[in-house]
């Protein structure tokens, strides 16, 4: 029988991931469901959580720490943003939803906001905290590729500023809901990707024309679907790199994310002379949640 000391939750828009943790931060069991924030009404969160972790509960009041969109305005309870510049974690600002089940002692980590230019993050701050737990002296830029890619400047243990790019969401929209969907495969071509990254980086103003050329070359020149897929990804990442140039040029850069997307960013940056190590998004989320738990227990 699983008897965790506490439970960590990575609760996003589409998925809920739960981790049974020891007091030292070791995972002893994990579970997941598709009960993400986007599919739940405010009164549905407690039930979705119990469906997933009921077997881990006994008569004790279980400490549960959650990060991600569960703390959004549309989530279980809003965890108000910390204002940058700020350390990524401030356990004094945790939000605590009310629960009918007395065994649940739930706390939600707040996101981080930026006034000018306006920007917000939820979940990434916990990954950043996890990275800094392993490398507290890191000074530079952390890139977190994903649906909404984040570039965060880190100095003296704080998120100094950050910018968000909708690159992943644009890829999904273009590949599934535009004319490009007719010519895209699911495989990969490294050469097509790198060439497209350089094209997007050098000529971001041509992105509209370059995108249609993918379709035209498929019709006229037999552009292979896997090459088209890699080219679309490369163009969009290249445009992101063009817009974020001041964030990575001459900077100490590291990546936090899932494969293979983070490896694509790593390869694109390497072509620009930037060596960026990759850390696992899940590992950094768990590390950040562990850091928050230690802060709450007064052992950080």
C-alpha positions as CSV (number, residue, x, y, z in Angstrom):
1,X,0.0,0.0,0.0
2,X,1.3,3.4,-1.0
3,X,1.7,5.7,2.1
4,X,3.2,9.0,0.9
5,X,4.4,11.7,3.3
6,X,3.0,14.3,0.9
7,X,1.6,14.5,-2.7
8,X,2.8,16.7,-5.5
9,X,0.5,17.7,-8.3
10,X,1.3,19.0,-11.8
11,X,-2.2,20.2,-12.8
12,X,-2.3,21.7,-16.2
13,X,-5.1,22.6,-18.7
14,X,-5.4,19.2,-20.2
15,X,-3.9,16.7,-17.7
16,X,-3.5,16.1,-14.0
17,X,-0.4,14.3,-12.8
18,X,0.0,13.2,-9.2
19,X,3.2,12.0,-7.5
20,X,3.3,10.2,-4.1
21,X,6.4,11.6,-2.4
22,X,8.6,10.8,0.6
23,X,9.6,13.6,2.9
24,X,13.0,13.6,1.1
25,X,11.4,14.3,-2.2
26,X,11.6,10.8,-3.7
27,X,8.7,9.6,-5.9
28,X,7.2,6.3,-4.7
29,X,4.2,6.2,-7.1
30,X,2.6,8.2,-9.8
31,X,-0.8,8.5,-11.5
32,X,-2.3,10.7,-14.2
33,X,-5.7,11.5,-15.7
34,X,-7.1,13.7,-18.4
35,X,-9.0,15.8,-15.7
36,X,-7.2,19.0,-16.6
37,X,-8.3,22.5,-15.6
38,X,-9.9,23.0,-18.9
39,X,-12.4,20.2,-18.5
40,X,-13.5,20.9,-14.9
41,X,-16.0,23.2,-13.3
42,X,-14.9,24.9,-10.0
43,X,-16.8,22.2,-8.0
44,X,-15.2,19.4,-10.0
45,X,-11.6,19.7,-8.8
46,X,-11.9,17.9,-5.5
47,X,-13.7,14.9,-7.1
48,X,-11.2,14.7,-9.9
49,X,-8.3,14.7,-7.4
50,X,-9.9,12.0,-5.2
51,X,-10.6,9.8,-8.2
52,X,-6.8,9.8,-8.8
53,X,-5.3,9.6,-5.3
54,X,-7.9,7.9,-3.1
55,X,-5.7,4.8,-2.8
56,X,-2.9,6.9,-1.3
57,X,-5.0,8.4,1.5
58,X,-5.6,7.1,5.0
59,X,-7.0,8.8,8.0
60,X,-4.2,11.4,8.1
61,X,-4.6,15.0,6.8
62,X,-2.4,14.7,3.6
63,X,-0.3,17.7,2.6
64,X,-0.8,18.3,-1.2
65,X,1.2,20.9,-3.2
66,X,-0.1,21.8,-6.7
67,X,1.4,23.8,-9.5
68,X,0.0,24.9,-12.9
69,X,-3.3,26.1,-14.3
70,X,-5.2,24.7,-11.3
71,X,-4.4,28.1,-9.8
72,X,-5.8,30.1,-12.7
73,X,-8.8,32.3,-12.5
74,X,-10.8,29.5,-14.1
75,X,-9.3,26.9,-11.8
76,X,-10.0,25.4,-8.4
77,X,-9.1,28.7,-6.6
78,X,-7.1,31.6,-8.0
79,X,-3.5,31.8,-6.7
80,X,-2.6,35.4,-7.3
81,X,0.5,36.2,-9.3
82,X,3.8,37.2,-7.8
83,X,5.1,40.3,-9.5
84,X,8.5,40.0,-11.3
85,X,11.2,40.6,-10.3
86,X,10.6,37.9,-7.7
87,X,11.9,34.5,-6.5
88,X,10.0,31.8,-8.3
89,X,8.5,30.5,-5.1
90,X,6.9,32.4,-2.2
91,X,5.1,29.8,0.0
92,X,3.5,32.6,2.1
93,X,1.4,33.4,-1.0
94,X,0.1,29.8,-1.5
95,X,-3.7,29.6,-2.3
96,X,-5.7,27.1,-0.2
97,X,-9.0,25.8,-1.6
98,X,-11.7,24.6,0.8
99,X,-12.4,20.9,0.6
100,X,-15.2,18.7,1.8
101,X,-12.9,15.8,2.5
102,X,-10.9,16.7,5.7
103,X,-8.0,14.5,4.6
104,X,-7.1,16.9,1.8
105,X,-4.7,19.7,2.8
106,X,-4.2,21.4,-0.6
107,X,-2.0,24.3,-1.4
108,X,-1.5,25.9,-4.8
109,X,1.7,27.6,-6.0
110,X,1.1,31.1,-7.5
111,X,2.3,32.0,-11.0
112,X,4.4,35.0,-11.9
113,X,3.3,38.2,-13.7
114,X,5.1,41.0,-15.4
115,X,3.7,44.5,-15.9
116,X,5.6,45.8,-18.8
117,X,5.4,44.2,-21.3
118,X,2.4,42.4,-19.9
119,X,3.1,38.7,-19.4
120,X,2.1,35.8,-17.1
121,X,3.3,32.3,-16.4
122,X,1.8,29.4,-14.4
123,X,3.7,26.2,-13.8
124,X,6.9,27.4,-15.4
125,X,7.8,29.2,-12.2
126,X,7.9,25.9,-10.4
127,X,10.2,24.4,-13.0
128,X,12.5,27.4,-12.7
129,X,12.5,26.9,-8.9
130,X,13.4,23.3,-9.5
131,X,16.3,24.2,-11.7
132,X,17.6,26.8,-9.2
133,X,17.3,24.1,-6.5
134,X,20.0,22.2,-8.4
135,X,22.0,25.2,-9.6
136,X,21.3,28.1,-7.1
137,X,24.1,30.2,-8.7
138,X,22.7,30.1,-12.2
139,X,22.8,33.5,-13.8
140,X,21.4,33.8,-17.4
141,X,18.4,32.8,-19.3
142,X,16.1,29.8,-19.0
143,X,14.1,28.8,-22.1
144,X,11.0,26.7,-21.5
145,X,9.7,25.4,-24.8
146,X,6.1,24.3,-25.0
147,X,2.7,25.4,-26.2
148,X,3.6,28.9,-24.9
149,X,7.4,29.1,-24.9
150,X,9.0,31.2,-22.1
151,X,12.3,33.0,-22.0
152,X,13.1,34.0,-18.4
153,X,16.1,36.1,-17.2
154,X,17.4,34.7,-13.9
155,X,19.7,36.6,-11.6
156,X,20.5,36.2,-7.9
157,X,17.8,33.5,-7.6
158,X,15.0,35.7,-9.0
159,X,13.0,35.8,-12.2
160,X,14.0,39.3,-13.3
161,X,11.8,39.4,-16.5
162,X,10.4,37.1,-19.1
163,X,8.7,36.9,-22.5
164,X,6.2,34.4,-23.9
165,X,5.9,33.2,-27.5
166,X,2.9,31.2,-28.8
167,X,5.1,29.1,-31.0
168,X,3.7,25.7,-30.0
169,X,0.1,26.8,-30.3
170,X,0.7,28.3,-33.7
171,X,2.3,25.1,-34.8
172,X,-0.8,23.1,-33.7
173,X,-3.2,25.6,-35.4
174,X,-1.3,25.7,-38.6
175,X,-0.7,21.9,-38.8
176,X,-4.3,20.9,-38.0
177,X,-6.5,23.8,-39.2
178,X,-5.0,25.3,-42.3
179,X,-4.3,24.1,-45.8
180,X,-0.8,22.9,-44.6
181,X,-2.5,19.9,-43.0
182,X,-2.8,18.2,-46.4
183,X,0.9,17.9,-46.9
184,X,2.4,17.3,-43.4
185,X,3.7,14.0,-42.1
186,X,4.6,12.9,-38.6
187,X,8.3,12.1,-39.2
188,X,11.3,14.3,-39.1
189,X,14.1,15.6,-41.3
190,X,17.0,17.3,-39.5
191,X,18.4,19.1,-42.6
192,X,15.0,20.5,-43.5
193,X,14.5,21.7,-39.9
194,X,17.9,23.5,-39.6
195,X,17.5,25.1,-43.0
196,X,14.1,26.4,-42.0
197,X,15.3,27.7,-38.7
198,X,18.0,29.8,-40.4
199,X,15.4,31.0,-42.9
200,X,12.9,32.0,-40.2
201,X,15.7,33.6,-38.1
202,X,17.1,35.6,-41.1
203,X,13.8,36.6,-42.7
204,X,11.0,36.6,-40.1
205,X,9.1,39.2,-42.1
206,X,8.6,36.5,-44.8
207,X,6.9,34.0,-42.6
208,X,3.5,34.2,-44.3
209,X,5.1,33.5,-47.7
210,X,7.4,30.8,-46.4
211,X,4.5,29.0,-44.9
212,X,2.5,28.9,-48.1
213,X,5.6,27.7,-50.0
214,X,5.5,24.5,-47.9
215,X,2.1,23.7,-49.5
216,X,3.2,24.8,-53.0
217,X,6.4,22.7,-53.0
218,X,4.3,19.7,-51.9
219,X,2.1,20.2,-55.0
220,X,4.7,21.1,-57.5
221,X,8.0,19.6,-56.3
222,X,7.0,16.6,-54.3
223,X,8.1,18.0,-51.0
224,X,8.0,15.0,-48.7
225,X,5.5,15.1,-45.8
226,X,8.2,14.6,-43.1
227,X,10.3,17.3,-44.6
228,X,7.3,19.6,-44.6
229,X,6.6,18.8,-41.0
230,X,10.2,19.6,-40.0
231,X,10.2,22.8,-42.1
232,X,7.1,24.1,-40.4
233,X,8.6,23.6,-37.0
234,X,11.9,25.1,-38.1
235,X,10.3,28.2,-39.5
236,X,8.3,28.9,-36.4
237,X,11.2,28.3,-34.0
238,X,13.4,30.4,-36.3
239,X,11.0,33.3,-36.0
240,X,10.9,32.9,-32.3
241,X,14.7,33.0,-32.1
242,X,14.7,36.2,-34.3
243,X,12.3,37.9,-31.8
244,X,14.1,36.6,-28.7
245,X,17.7,37.3,-30.0
246,X,18.5,39.6,-27.1
247,X,17.6,36.8,-24.7
248,X,20.0,34.2,-26.0
249,X,22.7,36.1,-27.9
250,X,25.8,36.1,-25.8
251,X,23.9,34.7,-22.8
252,X,24.2,31.7,-20.5
253,X,21.2,29.7,-21.7
254,X,19.6,26.4,-20.4
255,X,16.5,24.7,-21.6
256,X,13.7,23.1,-19.5
257,X,11.2,21.0,-21.3
258,X,10.1,17.7,-22.8
259,X,11.7,15.8,-25.6
260,X,11.8,16.0,-28.6
261,X,10.8,19.7,-28.6
262,X,13.6,20.8,-26.2
263,X,16.1,19.0,-28.3
264,X,14.9,20.8,-31.4
265,X,15.4,24.1,-29.6
266,X,18.8,22.9,-28.4
267,X,19.8,22.1,-32.0
268,X,18.5,25.4,-33.3
269,X,20.5,27.3,-30.7
270,X,23.6,25.3,-31.3
271,X,23.5,26.4,-34.9
272,X,23.8,30.0,-33.6
273,X,26.8,29.1,-31.4
274,X,24.7,28.7,-28.1
275,X,25.4,25.6,-26.1
276,X,22.2,25.1,-24.0
277,X,21.9,22.0,-21.7
278,X,18.4,20.5,-21.4
279,X,16.7,19.6,-18.1
280,X,13.5,17.5,-18.0
281,X,10.3,19.5,-17.4
282,X,8.9,16.8,-15.2
283,X,12.0,16.5,-13.1
284,X,12.2,20.2,-12.6
285,X,8.5,20.5,-11.7
286,X,9.0,17.8,-9.0
287,X,12.2,19.5,-7.8
288,X,10.3,22.8,-7.6
289,X,7.4,21.2,-5.7
290,X,9.9,19.6,-3.4
291,X,11.5,23.0,-2.8
292,X,8.1,24.5,-2.0
293,X,7.3,21.6,0.4
294,X,10.7,22.1,2.2
295,X,9.9,25.9,2.5
296,X,6.5,25.1,4.0
297,X,8.2,22.7,6.5
298,X,10.9,25.3,7.3
299,X,13.7,23.0,6.2
300,X,14.8,24.9,3.0
